[in-house]
Amino acid sequence: PGSHGSTFGGNPVCAAAAVAVLEQLTDELLADVKRKGKYIAAELSELDNVKSVSGRGLMLGVESDKDPKKLVKALLERGVVCLTAKNKLRLLPPLTIPWDALEEAVDIIKEELGK
């Protein structure tokens, strides 16, 4: 009991999951991840109250004049799951997020940032 809960501990389930993910990481998938990350950054960077969008691929941090904790709560109520990293909204969508779901989430984030 408890051996499955370590962040850095290995176990058969975690190892199988890691192997499955690595098998899916193709050049095409990674190129799509880059396109999606650039899309998010471009869309959110154009907002007046966004100070910066930083990160790599789909792991992004958005610094704005909004309280990130309040923003996370508002977004979760609207179905967008994200978190905070210090003073930033932290976005970590799945690498395989469909474009339509990504665009919908970005629209919701833009609406909440604009309030």
Sequence and secondary structure as in RCSB ss.txt:
>XXXX:A:sequence
PGSHGSTFGGNPVCAAAAVAVLEQLTDELLADVKRKGKYIAAELSELDNVKSVSGRGLMLGVESDKDPKKLVKAL
LERGVVCLTAKNKLRLLPPLTIPWDALEEAVDIIKEELGK
>XXXX:A:secstr
  GGG SS   HHHHHHHHHHHHH  HHHHHHHHHHHHHHHHHHHTSTTEEEEEEETTEEEEEESS HHHHHHHH
HHTT   EEETTEEEE   TT  HHHHHHHHHHHHHHHH 
